[in-house]
Amino acid sequence: MTEATSVTRRIDVPSDLNLLTLLGRNDEHLRSLESQYGVRVSARGHQITLRGGEAQVGHAERAIQALADMARVRAPLSAAEVRAALRVAEADPDADLKSLFADVIPVPSRKKLITPKTLNQKRYLDAIRTHDLVVAIGPAGTGKSYLAVAMAVAALMSREVARIVLTRPAVEAGERLGFLPGDLAEKVHPYLRPLYDALYDMLEAEKVVSLSDRGTIEVAPLAYMRGRTLNDAFIILDEAQNTTSEQMKMALTRLGFNSKMVVTGDITQVDLPASRPSGLIEIQTVLQGIDGIRFVYFDDRDVVRHDLVASIVRAYDRAQPSEPRRQASRVERPAEQAPGPAPG
């Protein structure tokens, strides 16, 4: 970069703002800013100096102002949160980061605050609040199941629903149920473990056991749902890409009065036999345009696990495109249900 193309801009940080919150420990947030925008950042007192290309400096300046707004709402800011915020700001310079990170799901977790980390996650939460049936489709690590469980726990704690029902199909991913030890309940338990993990992350273990014993929280294989009507419930159907057409219809028609249902899955990881089409792929066409149903789509930019996970997802997408059967089964996202402004 030559002197002619380089600019220097200084930003005065309000004196009432905690610099440690904004800059991070050992200025780690500023280092993230440098890496994201390719600029040099330094801080002295309550003044931050940016050096770099004019466009990059402009983006970095807007990001700092957004981080300052976030710091007033949430303190402290973790390094992961700042990196997520910077990715959002780069993808959409007009994004309201303050509103995004102020959306805290009210669960009794003492470990951390649960908030959306991407614009699609925010749209997902808004969709769950305003629709009785939400279908979330996207790769692993995008928070589909975790955020759904958080919303379910929040609804239970606020007495909006009387119980939580978590279910998923017990379909093998390269292993056979028969090789696992124990009776049927013990055999299906590993398939339900991710849902238990999310619950234990938000509630004390004793509380989960107590609520489970009373039937207030139910975690069960999808086959156990047949013939039931689930009233006053928050229902989550996880790993729905492994449901058949018949199973999906059965699951969706369990929805009762004063209930919500969230269906989650990744249509690139279908473990069904080639002869059995995925119910999750099918409903994108079958349920298109029905009022009260919302589809939310995630991609690798929404991955909120380790930074390498997003890179791994992209690498597999490049190296191993979906099988023709899966690819041909995808449908164009309906314009009114593609990612867009969150419903009011």
Disulfide bonds with the S-S distance in Angstrom:
none
